[in-house]
Amino acid sequence: MADALDIGSASIARYERGENDPTADVLLKMARFFSVSVDYLLGADDDPQEHISLLSERENHAIAAWRRGDRMEAVKVIVTDE
């Protein structure tokens, strides 16, 4: 799982022991890895499928760039063919 999330296995162990909390980015990766919503991982929702995004990773990247004010990055993602 650490490889799939692109984080160290020591980080996973710290999450499991309750010593650290995953960042929002890691939570999103975990939700995608397990095909559940972030709300489900956080215990805010009992339905693991309730709030799963229907957007692609590329679309999410463009939206995240736009929200943080990096308009050029968002536009680049939108106009780049993949």
N, CA, C and O atoms as a DFTB+ gen file, in Angstrom:
328 C
 N C O
     1  1       0.828      -1.183       0.000
     2  2       0.000       0.000       0.000
     3  2       0.874       1.250       0.000
     4  3       0.543       2.237      -0.657
     5  1       1.978       1.215       0.726
     6  2       2.864       2.375       0.770
     7  2       3.341       2.749      -0.633
     8  3       3.410       3.930      -0.973
     9  1       3.668       1.748      -1.445
    10  2       4.105       2.017      -2.817
    11  2       2.984       2.654      -3.628
    12  3       3.214       3.611      -4.367
    13  1       1.773       2.124      -3.491
    14  2       0.626       2.653      -4.237
    15  2       0.324       4.092      -3.850
    16  3      -0.114       4.883      -4.685
    17  1       0.558       4.436      -2.581
    18  2       0.287       5.792      -2.102
    19  2       1.486       6.711      -2.259
    20  3       1.396       7.914      -2.014
    21  1       2.613       6.134      -2.672
    22  2       3.864       6.885      -2.849
    23  2       4.317       7.540      -1.538
    24  3       4.727       8.700      -1.506
    25  1       4.226       6.747      -0.454
    26  2       4.716       7.191       0.851
    27  2       5.504       6.045       1.474
    28  3       5.413       4.907       1.014
    29  1       6.259       6.332       2.493
    30  2       7.061       5.307       3.147
    31  2       6.233       4.377       4.031
    32  3       5.195       4.766       4.566
    33  1       6.709       3.155       4.171
    34  2       6.004       2.192       5.020
    35  2       6.019       2.627       6.484
    36  3       5.120       2.272       7.247
    37  1       7.030       3.387       6.874
    38  2       7.072       3.905       8.245
    39  2       5.907       4.868       8.497
    40  3       5.362       4.913       9.600
    41  1       5.532       5.628       7.480
    42  2       4.383       6.538       7.618
    43  2       3.105       5.742       7.833
    44  3       2.283       6.096       8.678
    45  1       2.938       4.662       7.065
    46  2       1.764       3.809       7.230
    47  2       1.719       3.264       8.660
    48  3       0.665       3.261       9.297
    49  1       2.860       2.809       9.153
    50  2       2.925       2.261      10.520
    51  2       2.540       3.323      11.552
    52  3       1.843       3.020      12.520
    53  1       2.990       4.567      11.351
    54  2       2.636       5.647      12.293
    55  2       1.145       5.951      12.248
    56  3       0.542       6.243      13.281
    57  1       0.532       5.887      11.045
    58  2      -0.912       6.086      10.944
    59  2      -1.636       4.978      11.701
    60  3      -2.590       5.236      12.436
    61  1      -1.173       3.741      11.516
    62  2      -1.821       2.597      12.161
    63  2      -1.730       2.671      13.682
    64  3      -2.660       2.276      14.385
    65  1      -0.612       3.177      14.184
    66  2      -0.429       3.293      15.643
    67  2      -1.064       4.562      16.217
    68  3      -1.085       4.747      17.434
    69  1      -1.574       5.422      15.361
    70  2      -2.194       6.659      15.823
    71  2      -1.197       7.726      16.211
    72  3      -1.551       8.684      16.898
    73  1       0.046       7.578      15.781
    74  2       1.090       8.555      16.110
    75  2       1.055       9.770      15.188
    76  3       1.462      10.861      15.587
    77  1       0.579       9.594      13.978
    78  2       0.467      10.664      12.986
    79  2      -0.857      10.535      12.265
    80  3      -1.452       9.458      12.226
    81  1      -1.315      11.635      11.696
    82  2      -2.498      11.630      10.846
    83  2      -2.044      11.882       9.412
    84  3      -1.139      12.684       9.182
    85  1      -2.656      11.211       8.455
    86  2      -2.296      11.460       7.060
    87  2      -2.727      12.854       6.616
    88  3      -3.719      13.398       7.102
    89  1      -1.969      13.417       5.688
    90  2      -2.325      14.712       5.115
    91  2      -3.551      14.538       4.228
    92  3      -3.957      13.414       3.932
    93  1      -4.130      15.638       3.812
    94  2      -5.287      15.592       2.924
    95  2      -4.932      14.875       1.618
    96  3      -5.738      14.109       1.090
    97  1      -3.742      15.121       1.106
    98  2      -3.294      14.476      -0.129
    99  2      -3.229      12.958       0.048
   100  3      -3.663      12.207      -0.826
   101  1      -2.690      12.515       1.172
   102  2      -2.591      11.075       1.440
   103  2      -3.978      10.480       1.657
   104  3      -4.247       9.366       1.207
   105  1      -4.861      11.205       2.337
   106  2      -6.232      10.717       2.516
   107  2      -6.921      10.510       1.172
   108  3      -7.627       9.520       0.977
   109  1      -6.718      11.433       0.260
   110  2      -7.313      11.302      -1.069
   111  2      -6.762      10.083      -1.788
   112  3      -7.510       9.337      -2.421
   113  1      -5.454       9.880      -1.691
   114  2      -4.842       8.696      -2.307
   115  2      -5.374       7.414      -1.673
   116  3      -5.632       6.435      -2.373
   117  1      -5.537       7.416      -0.350
   118  2      -6.085       6.243       0.339
   119  2      -7.511       5.954      -0.121
   120  3      -7.875       4.805      -0.368
   121  1      -8.304       7.003      -0.231
   122  2      -9.690       6.834      -0.652
   123  2      -9.745       6.227      -2.047
   124  3     -10.556       5.339      -2.311
   125  1      -8.895       6.698      -2.924
   126  2      -8.859       6.131      -4.277
   127  2      -8.351       4.690      -4.251
   128  3      -8.876       3.833      -4.963
   129  1      -7.341       4.424      -3.439
   130  2      -6.783       3.073      -3.335
   131  2      -7.846       2.074      -2.888
   132  3      -7.942       0.976      -3.437
   133  1      -8.642       2.454      -1.891
   134  2      -9.663       1.566      -1.341
   135  2     -11.037       1.729      -2.012
   136  3     -11.979       1.012      -1.673
   137  1     -11.150       2.666      -2.958
   138  2     -12.420       2.955      -3.643
   139  2     -13.532       3.311      -2.658
   140  3     -14.647       2.796      -2.734
   141  1     -13.196       4.199      -1.741
   142  2     -14.161       4.713      -0.770
   143  2     -14.036       6.228      -0.741
   144  3     -13.115       6.787      -1.337
   145  1     -14.943       6.886      -0.061
   146  2     -14.869       8.340       0.055
   147  2     -13.940       8.732       1.201
   148  3     -13.711       7.951       2.124
   149  1     -13.419       9.933       1.131
   150  2     -12.602      10.458       2.233
   151  2     -13.462      10.581       3.489
   152  3     -12.990      10.313       4.594
   153  1     -14.716      10.984       3.322
   154  2     -15.630      11.077       4.471
   155  2     -15.737       9.736       5.189
   156  3     -15.782       9.687       6.418
   157  1     -15.777       8.656       4.425
   158  2     -15.846       7.322       5.027
   159  2     -14.575       7.030       5.829
   160  3     -14.647       6.516       6.945
   161  1     -13.414       7.359       5.258
   162  2     -12.143       7.133       5.967
   163  2     -12.082       7.928       7.266
   164  3     -11.509       7.467       8.253
   165  1     -12.671       9.122       7.267
   166  2     -12.644       9.985       8.449
   167  2     -13.741       9.657       9.457
   168  3     -13.779      10.229      10.547
   169  1     -14.634       8.737       9.094
   170  2     -15.710       8.352       9.999
   171  2     -16.896       9.291       9.960
   172  3     -17.775       9.216      10.819
   173  1     -16.934      10.171       8.979
   174  2     -18.039      11.129       8.871
   175  2     -19.215      10.564       8.090
   176  3     -20.284      11.174       8.052
   177  1     -19.031       9.414       7.472
   178  2     -20.079       8.814       6.661
   179  2     -20.024       7.306       6.818
   180  3     -18.941       6.721       6.823
   181  1     -21.180       6.673       6.945
   182  2     -21.235       5.217       7.081
   183  2     -21.237       4.505       5.735
   184  3     -20.985       3.302       5.670
   185  1     -21.516       5.234       4.665
   186  2     -21.567       4.648       3.330
   187  2     -20.242       4.911       2.621
   188  3     -19.931       6.061       2.313
   189  1     -19.453       3.864       2.358
   190  2     -18.128       4.087       1.754
   191  2     -18.185       4.651       0.337
   192  3     -17.189       5.193      -0.142
   193  1     -19.305       4.541      -0.332
   194  2     -19.415       5.006      -1.714
   195  2     -20.130       6.345      -1.852
   196  3     -20.236       6.872      -2.960
   197  1     -20.619       6.899      -0.760
   198  2     -21.505       8.065      -0.790
   199  2     -20.951       9.261      -1.559
   200  3     -21.666       9.843      -2.374
   201  1     -19.709       9.638      -1.325
   202  2     -19.190      10.888      -1.886
   203  2     -17.979      10.684      -2.779
   204  3     -17.117      11.559      -2.859
   205  1     -17.901       9.560      -3.441
   206  2     -16.762       9.313      -4.320
   207  2     -16.869      10.233      -5.534
   208  3     -17.920      10.347      -6.165
   209  1     -15.773      10.868      -5.833
   210  2     -15.735      11.793      -6.958
   211  2     -15.825      11.035      -8.276
   212  3     -15.199       9.991      -8.452
   213  1     -16.599      11.567      -9.178
   214  2     -16.706      10.985     -10.506
   215  2     -15.702      11.619     -11.466
   216  3     -15.657      11.268     -12.645
   217  1     -14.907      12.543     -10.963
   218  2     -13.918      13.212     -11.794
   219  2     -12.662      12.362     -11.928
   220  3     -12.324      11.591     -11.031
   221  1     -11.979      12.510     -13.049
   222  2     -10.716      11.810     -13.254
   223  2      -9.627      12.483     -12.414
   224  3      -9.819      13.584     -11.896
   225  1      -8.493      11.813     -12.290
   226  2      -7.377      12.396     -11.555
   227  2      -6.920      13.698     -12.221
   228  3      -6.566      14.657     -11.537
   229  1      -6.930      13.725     -13.543
   230  2      -6.550      14.929     -14.288
   231  2      -7.508      16.087     -14.001
   232  3      -7.076      17.222     -13.804
   233  1      -8.807      15.793     -13.978
   234  2      -9.804      16.816     -13.678
   235  2      -9.646      17.327     -12.251
   236  3      -9.729      18.531     -12.009
   237  1      -9.419      16.421     -11.308
   238  2      -9.183      16.826      -9.920
   239  2      -7.941      17.700      -9.799
   240  3      -7.921      18.660      -9.029
   241  1      -6.904      17.363     -10.566
   242  2      -5.665      18.152     -10.556
   243  2      -5.933      19.577     -11.045
   244  3      -5.444      20.542     -10.457
   245  1      -6.702      19.702     -12.108
   246  2      -7.026      21.030     -12.648
   247  2      -7.821      21.847     -11.638
   248  3      -7.550      23.033     -11.447
   249  1      -8.788      21.229     -11.000
   250  2      -9.611      21.932     -10.002
   251  2      -8.766      22.345      -8.806
   252  3      -8.894      23.464      -8.309
   253  1      -7.892      21.437      -8.338
   254  2      -7.027      21.765      -7.195
   255  2      -6.108      22.938      -7.534
   256  3      -5.914      23.834      -6.713
   257  1      -5.544      22.933      -8.739
   258  2      -4.674      24.042      -9.165
   259  2      -5.456      25.351      -9.203
   260  3      -4.964      26.381      -8.744
   261  1      -6.653      25.315      -9.738
   262  2      -7.492      26.515      -9.818
   263  2      -7.803      27.043      -8.417
   264  3      -7.707      28.245      -8.172
   265  1      -8.171      26.153      -7.503
   266  2      -8.539      26.558      -6.143
   267  2      -7.378      27.179      -5.372
   268  3      -7.579      28.072      -4.549
   269  1      -6.164      26.702      -5.642
   270  2      -5.025      27.289      -4.940
   271  2      -4.488      28.530      -5.643
   272  3      -3.479      29.102      -5.230
   273  1      -5.179      28.945      -6.719
   274  2      -4.823      30.183      -7.400
   275  2      -3.826      30.020      -8.525
   276  3      -3.396      31.014      -9.110
   277  1      -3.445      28.795      -8.846
   278  2      -2.485      28.541      -9.916
   279  2      -3.246      28.348     -11.228
   280  3      -3.361      27.237     -11.744
   281  1      -3.764      29.466     -11.754
   282  2      -4.613      29.418     -12.939
   283  2      -3.878      28.875     -14.164
   284  3      -4.464      28.141     -14.960
   285  1      -2.612      29.226     -14.321
   286  2      -1.849      28.756     -15.470
   287  2      -1.700      27.236     -15.449
   288  3      -1.817      26.588     -16.489
   289  1      -1.446      26.670     -14.284
   290  2      -1.346      25.214     -14.154
   291  2      -2.683      24.561     -14.492
   292  3      -2.719      23.546     -15.187
   293  1      -3.773      25.132     -14.009
   294  2      -5.097      24.582     -14.285
   295  2      -5.383      24.592     -15.788
   296  3      -5.861      23.600     -16.338
   297  1      -5.096      25.692     -16.438
   298  2      -5.315      25.806     -17.881
   299  2      -4.428      24.817     -18.623
   300  3      -4.875      24.172     -19.571
   301  1      -3.178      24.694     -18.199
   302  2      -2.251      23.747     -18.842
   303  2      -2.783      22.321     -18.762
   304  3      -2.709      21.574     -19.738
   305  1      -3.312      21.945     -17.622
   306  2      -3.883      20.606     -17.454
   307  2      -5.077      20.424     -18.367
   308  3      -5.240      19.365     -18.973
   309  1      -5.918      21.448     -18.474
   310  2      -7.131      21.366     -19.285
   311  2      -6.799      21.232     -20.785
   312  3      -7.427      20.440     -21.488
   313  1      -5.838      21.989     -21.262
   314  2      -5.576      22.003     -22.695
   315  2      -4.601      20.931     -23.152
   316  3      -4.466      20.704     -24.354
   317  1      -3.925      20.272     -22.236
   318  2      -2.986      19.218     -22.597
   319  2      -3.731      17.923     -22.886
   320  3      -4.540      17.466     -22.078
   321  1      -3.454      17.344     -24.036
   322  2      -4.067      16.067     -24.401
   323  2      -3.353      14.927     -23.682
   324  3      -2.124      14.877     -23.625
   325  1      -4.150      14.018     -23.137
   326  2      -3.579      12.815     -22.500
   327  2      -4.422      11.642     -22.810
   328  3      -4.121      10.531     -22.372
